[in-house]
Amino acid sequence: MDISVATNRTTKSGLGTAGGIAAVFIWSMTAPIVASAVGVDPFLYVALGDGVGALVFVAMWIARRHNPLPELRTVPIWLYLLGIIGIGGHNLTWVAALQQAPPLEATLIIYTWPLLVVVLTTITLGQRFRWFHAAAGALGLAGIVALLLGKGLAVGAFHFMPGHFWAVISAVTWAVFSAMAARYPSRSSNFLGVIFGASALINGSIWLLALGAPSAPVNSVVIVASASIFFALAYAMWDFGMKQGNAQLIGVVSFLTPVLTAIYLVVLGIAELTPYLVLSLLLVVSGIGIAKYGEKLRMPPRD
């Protein structure tokens, strides 16, 4: 499928927005899957995931009998580097943040990226940052805070640690990459295949040469490799959404990621349904509603 092609502006916006939102729903399943894949080194995890992602794109090119080389040659080097940092770097710093800081505090910082996506895409697209953008982002962030408070986050006991720095880098790199995708919609998402391959090679080399190839349980490796097929498609959907959809709305909907994760864990019996989770869901959904319909809420003109 050529996710860079659409028929008209209205269709492109609808399909793009739906693709970006679908990516959010897929990514929200990450935590239950990661919890099942124990004993996998972070570099091996990223190398496996991105390697499978590269193979997914190769399979799509073969199935469509499409030669992507001509268009891939037109992609500037800086965009490839930004993609490697935005995808591979985001994943690595996410793991480092959770390992080197209290997980709840790191998660709170990392999930400022939806708000950063809303702000940066508005700026890169040359649009005005309206009141409903700010209100939607604030409600989404409040929903994340409520969710983490319900899990025991102690905001008053905050002490800076290296993991907090990695959490900031994780949020910023992904938001910048998403904003650049929105800024250059003419670039086909096929370049993600190259980014996945390069990231897999870099992280795999570090795991093999620098770390001495620490082993991992076979069943965990199988889980990571299988799930990565869907995660790779989610990256393509996200890139398509940033290019062809309502990037600001997708950014606000992204606040649902940890909320949906918590809901999945409740359904699976791993976590309990709490008032904090319900409050978080209400806040995030309210933010989505404001982002979607805020522009229509205008004051009546004075006589």
C-alpha positions as CSV (number, residue, x, y, z in Angstrom):
1,M,0.0,0.0,0.0
2,D,1.3,3.5,-0.8
3,I,0.4,5.5,2.3
4,S,1.6,8.7,0.7
5,V,-1.2,8.8,-1.9
6,A,-4.7,10.2,-1.3
7,T,-7.4,11.5,-3.5
8,N,-8.4,14.9,-2.2
9,R,-7.8,17.2,0.8
10,T,-10.9,16.2,2.7
11,T,-10.2,12.5,2.2
12,K,-6.6,12.9,3.0
13,S,-7.4,14.7,6.3
14,G,-9.9,12.0,7.3
15,L,-7.7,9.0,6.4
16,G,-4.6,10.7,7.9
17,T,-6.3,11.5,11.2
18,A,-7.7,8.0,11.4
19,G,-4.3,6.5,10.7
20,G,-2.6,8.6,13.4
21,I,-5.3,7.7,15.9
22,A,-5.0,4.0,15.0
23,A,-1.3,4.2,15.8
24,V,-2.1,5.6,19.3
25,F,-4.3,2.5,19.9
26,I,-1.6,0.1,18.8
27,W,1.1,1.8,20.9
28,S,-1.1,1.7,24.0
29,M,-0.6,-2.1,23.9
30,T,3.1,-1.7,24.4
31,A,3.2,-2.0,28.2
32,P,1.4,-5.3,28.4
33,I,3.6,-6.7,25.7
34,V,6.8,-5.4,27.2
35,A,5.7,-6.8,30.6
36,S,5.5,-10.2,28.9
37,A,8.9,-9.9,27.2
38,V,11.1,-10.1,30.2
39,G,14.9,-10.4,30.1
40,V,15.5,-8.7,26.8
41,D,18.4,-6.1,26.8
42,P,17.2,-2.6,25.7
43,F,19.6,-2.5,22.7
44,L,18.5,-6.0,21.6
45,Y,14.8,-4.9,22.1
46,V,15.2,-1.9,19.8
47,A,17.3,-3.8,17.3
48,L,14.7,-6.6,17.0
49,G,11.8,-4.2,16.8
50,D,13.4,-1.9,14.2
51,G,14.8,-4.9,12.3
52,V,11.3,-6.4,12.0
53,G,10.0,-2.9,11.0
54,A,12.5,-2.8,8.1
55,L,11.4,-6.2,7.0
56,V,7.8,-5.1,7.0
57,F,8.5,-2.3,4.6
58,V,10.6,-4.6,2.4
59,A,7.7,-7.0,2.3
60,M,5.3,-4.2,1.3
61,W,7.6,-3.1,-1.5
62,I,7.9,-6.7,-2.8
63,A,4.1,-7.3,-2.6
64,R,3.4,-4.0,-4.5
65,R,6.4,-4.6,-6.9
66,H,7.5,-1.1,-6.0
67,N,11.1,0.1,-6.3
68,P,11.5,2.8,-3.6
69,L,15.1,3.7,-4.5
70,P,14.4,6.7,-6.7
71,E,12.3,8.4,-4.1
72,L,14.6,7.4,-1.2
73,R,17.5,9.1,-3.0
74,T,15.6,12.4,-2.9
75,V,15.3,12.3,0.9
76,P,18.0,14.5,2.5
77,I,20.5,13.0,4.9
78,W,19.4,15.2,7.8
79,L,15.9,13.8,7.6
80,Y,17.3,10.2,7.8
81,L,19.3,11.2,10.8
82,L,16.4,12.9,12.4
83,G,14.3,9.8,11.8
84,I,17.0,7.5,13.4
85,I,17.1,9.9,16.5
86,G,13.4,10.3,16.6
87,I,12.5,6.6,16.5
88,G,15.6,4.6,17.7
89,G,16.7,7.4,20.0
90,H,13.3,7.9,21.5
91,N,13.0,4.2,22.3
92,L,16.4,4.0,23.9
93,T,16.0,7.1,26.0
94,W,12.6,5.8,27.0
95,V,14.1,2.6,28.4
96,A,17.0,4.6,30.0
97,A,14.6,7.0,31.7
98,L,12.6,4.1,33.2
99,Q,15.8,2.5,34.4
100,Q,17.5,5.5,35.9
101,A,14.6,7.4,37.5
102,P,11.4,6.5,39.4
103,P,9.2,5.0,36.6
104,L,6.2,7.1,37.4
105,E,8.1,10.4,37.4
106,A,9.8,9.3,34.1
107,T,6.5,8.4,32.6
108,L,5.0,11.7,33.5
109,I,7.9,13.6,31.7
110,I,7.9,11.3,28.7
111,Y,4.1,11.7,28.2
112,T,4.5,15.5,27.7
113,W,5.3,14.6,24.1
114,P,1.7,14.8,23.0
115,L,1.6,18.4,24.2
116,L,4.9,19.1,22.5
117,V,3.5,17.5,19.3
118,V,0.5,19.9,19.4
119,V,2.7,22.9,20.0
120,L,5.4,22.1,17.5
121,T,3.1,21.0,14.7
122,T,1.2,24.2,15.1
123,I,4.4,26.2,14.8
124,T,5.9,24.2,11.9
125,L,2.7,24.4,9.9
126,G,2.6,28.2,10.3
127,Q,-0.7,28.1,12.2
128,R,-1.9,30.1,15.1
129,F,-1.7,28.6,18.5
130,R,-5.3,29.0,19.6
131,W,-6.9,28.9,23.1
132,F,-8.4,25.4,22.4
133,H,-5.0,24.0,21.6
134,A,-3.7,25.1,25.0
135,A,-6.9,24.0,26.8
136,A,-6.8,20.6,25.1
137,G,-3.1,20.1,25.9
138,A,-3.7,21.1,29.6
139,L,-6.6,18.7,30.0
140,G,-4.6,15.9,28.4
141,L,-1.6,16.6,30.7
142,A,-3.9,16.8,33.7
143,G,-5.3,13.4,32.7
144,I,-1.8,11.9,32.7
145,V,-1.0,13.5,36.1
146,A,-4.3,12.1,37.6
147,L,-3.5,8.6,36.2
148,L,0.0,8.6,37.8
149,L,-1.2,10.1,41.1
150,G,-3.5,7.1,41.3
151,K,-0.4,4.9,40.9
152,G,1.4,6.5,43.8
153,L,3.3,9.4,42.1
154,A,4.7,11.7,44.8
155,V,5.1,15.1,43.1
156,G,6.4,16.8,46.3
157,A,9.2,14.3,46.7
158,F,10.8,15.0,43.3
159,H,14.6,14.9,43.1
160,F,16.5,15.3,39.8
161,M,18.1,12.2,38.5
162,P,19.8,11.2,35.1
163,G,16.7,9.3,34.2
164,H,14.7,12.6,34.2
165,F,17.1,14.0,31.6
166,W,16.6,11.0,29.4
167,A,12.8,11.3,29.8
168,V,13.0,14.9,28.5
169,I,15.2,13.8,25.5
170,S,12.7,11.0,24.8
171,A,9.8,13.4,24.7
172,V,11.5,16.1,22.7
173,T,13.1,13.8,20.0
174,W,9.7,12.2,19.2
175,A,7.8,15.5,19.1
176,V,10.5,17.1,16.8
177,F,10.4,14.1,14.5
178,S,6.6,14.3,14.3
179,A,6.6,18.0,13.7
180,M,9.0,17.5,10.8
181,A,6.8,14.8,9.3
182,A,3.9,17.3,9.4
183,R,6.1,20.0,7.9
184,Y,7.1,17.9,4.9
185,P,4.0,16.0,3.8
186,S,5.4,15.4,0.3
187,R,7.9,12.9,1.6
188,S,6.7,9.3,1.3
189,S,6.6,7.2,4.5
190,N,8.8,4.7,2.6
191,F,11.9,6.3,4.1
192,L,10.9,4.8,7.4
193,G,12.1,1.5,6.1
194,V,15.6,2.9,5.8
195,I,15.4,4.4,9.3
196,F,14.3,1.1,10.8
197,G,17.1,-0.7,9.1
198,A,19.8,1.8,10.2
199,S,18.5,1.9,13.8
200,A,18.5,-2.0,13.9
201,L,22.0,-2.1,12.6
202,I,23.3,0.5,15.1
203,N,21.6,-0.9,18.1
204,G,22.3,-4.5,17.1
205,S,26.0,-3.6,16.8
206,I,26.1,-2.1,20.2
207,W,24.4,-5.2,21.7
208,L,26.7,-7.5,19.9
209,L,30.1,-5.7,20.1
210,A,29.9,-3.4,23.0
211,L,27.8,-5.5,25.4
212,G,28.9,-8.9,24.4
213,A,25.5,-10.1,23.1
214,P,23.8,-10.8,26.5
215,S,21.3,-13.6,25.9
216,A,17.5,-13.4,26.2
217,P,14.7,-15.9,26.7
218,V,13.5,-17.3,23.4
219,N,9.8,-16.7,24.2
220,S,10.5,-13.1,25.0
221,V,12.4,-12.6,21.7
222,V,9.4,-14.2,19.8
223,I,7.0,-11.8,21.6
224,V,9.1,-8.7,20.7
225,A,9.5,-9.8,17.1
226,S,5.8,-10.6,16.6
227,A,4.6,-7.4,18.2
228,S,7.1,-5.3,16.2
229,I,5.2,-6.1,13.0
230,F,2.2,-4.1,14.3
231,F,4.4,-1.4,15.9
232,A,6.1,-0.9,12.5
233,L,2.8,-0.4,10.8
234,A,1.8,2.0,13.6
235,Y,4.9,4.1,12.9
236,A,3.8,4.3,9.2
237,M,0.3,5.2,10.2
238,W,1.6,7.9,12.5
239,D,3.8,9.4,9.8
240,F,0.9,9.4,7.4
241,G,-1.3,11.0,10.0
242,M,1.3,13.8,10.7
243,K,1.6,14.4,6.9
244,Q,-2.0,14.1,5.8
245,G,-4.3,14.4,8.8
246,N,-5.1,16.8,11.6
247,A,-1.7,16.7,13.4
248,Q,-2.9,18.8,16.4
249,L,-5.9,16.6,17.0
250,I,-3.8,13.4,16.7
251,G,-1.4,14.9,19.3
252,V,-4.2,15.5,21.8
253,V,-5.6,12.0,21.2
254,S,-2.1,10.7,22.0
255,F,-2.7,11.5,25.6
256,L,-5.0,8.5,25.6
257,T,-2.0,6.2,25.2
258,P,-1.2,5.6,28.9
259,V,-4.9,5.7,29.8
260,L,-5.7,3.0,27.2
261,T,-2.7,1.0,28.5
262,A,-4.1,1.2,32.0
263,I,-7.5,0.0,30.7
264,Y,-5.9,-2.9,28.9
265,L,-4.2,-3.9,32.2
266,V,-7.5,-3.7,34.0
267,V,-9.2,-5.9,31.4
268,L,-6.3,-8.4,31.6
269,G,-6.7,-8.6,35.4
270,I,-3.2,-7.1,35.9
271,A,-4.4,-3.8,37.4
272,E,-7.5,-2.5,39.2
273,L,-10.1,0.0,38.1
274,T,-9.7,3.1,40.2
275,P,-11.4,6.5,40.4
276,Y,-8.1,8.0,39.2
277,L,-8.3,6.0,36.0
278,V,-11.9,7.2,35.4
279,L,-11.0,10.8,36.1
280,S,-8.0,10.5,33.8
281,L,-10.1,9.2,31.0
282,L,-12.7,11.9,31.4
283,L,-10.0,14.7,31.4
284,V,-8.3,13.3,28.2
285,V,-11.6,12.8,26.4
286,S,-12.6,16.3,27.3
287,G,-9.4,17.6,25.9
288,I,-10.0,15.6,22.7
289,G,-13.4,17.1,22.4
290,I,-12.1,20.7,22.8
291,A,-9.4,20.0,20.2
292,K,-11.9,18.7,17.8
293,Y,-14.6,21.3,18.2
294,G,-12.9,24.2,19.9
295,E,-12.6,26.2,16.6
296,K,-16.4,26.2,16.3
297,L,-16.9,27.6,19.8
298,R,-16.8,31.3,18.9
299,M,-18.2,34.2,20.8
300,P,-21.2,35.8,19.0
301,P,-20.4,39.1,17.2
302,R,-21.4,42.3,19.0
303,D,-23.9,44.6,17.4
